[in-house]
Amino acid sequence: MKKLRLPATLCVLVFLLLPGGIPLPSAAAAVPRQQVIMVLVNRLGYEDLRDAQLPGIRQLAQRGACGLMIVKTAGVPRDPSAYLTLGAGTPAAAPQAAGRNFNAAEEPEPAVSARDVYFRNTGFQAPPEAVVQIAPGVLLESNARLDHPVLPGALGECIRRAGKKTAVIGTSDNKMEQAERWAPLVAMDGRGLVDAGDVGNDLLLADPLAPFGSRTDYARLERRLAALRDRADLIVVETGDLYRLAMVEGEMLSAQAAAARRQALRRVDAFVGRLLPWIDRHTLIMLVSPLPPPAALKSGARFTP
């Protein structure tokens, strides 16, 4: 069996999930003994943390710890590469096709389920409740010629080998022709599979004033997350709205873009605030931003919370 080598950040996360990693009291039967919920708020900047109108995020930081990171990708920093890097634990590259992640029952091709496409492309059977990356060969090809080894899905692979389960919920998709569902790249294993979850577009709410005409339905996202709590040890949650805004804010007047960003942040903050009661000695909630806001990235400021 191939030996996995992980950097310190992923080692800490795996350590938290391993049995005996830290001494903990007995947890309720409905929730795994040690659980990590990673909330992804892509394109969040560290300046946003100073906003007094984000009480949920501020309280999360005050109850735990706050730090900054740079997700150093291979090549130009792009969203799929940043997500894949988080899951691989080393600078990785990913094309737009890396967003082709689907619920097993979805049909990315007419009358053909993602489960069938995944089996056709990998030879592995996916459970009916799984989320699958249907083009894992693209990820391997994108990283084959780098000057360092990259194992897409290293985090999920370590968790799987430890006998633990992963889940992913939420979507950064914009409902356009090419799927842009990046979150499974963080939680998937080396086969491109996440044990359970929901990344479907029914988690989006129609809103003609939102970028691409839709935004995250946080009430539905919260319900789906609650239903997954007893089924996974690592749950990755995608919020999506700031990413969709980042894709179109160059077309907007600066004042209108700033107002839209404030609204999106308020919705994220309210969602985070509703998760705070879940925190205890056996449940860790992390808020992570793979890339900074577009203006910061353009200026070379790469730090994110």
Secondary structure, DSSP 8 states (H G I E B T S, - for coil): -------HHHHHHHHHHSTTSS------TTS-SSEEEEEE-TT--GGGGG-TT-HHHHHHHHHS----B----SSS--HHHHHHHHHHSS-----GGGG-EEETTS-SBTTB-HHHHHHHHHS----TT-EEES-HHHHHHHHTTSSS---TTHHHHHHHHTT--EEEE-----SSSS----THHHH--TTSEESEEE--GGGEEE-TTSGGGEEE-HHHHHHHHHHHTTT-SEEEEE--HHHHHHHHGGGS-HHHHHHHHHHHHHHHHHHHHHHGGG-BTTEEEEEE-SS--HHHHHHT---B-
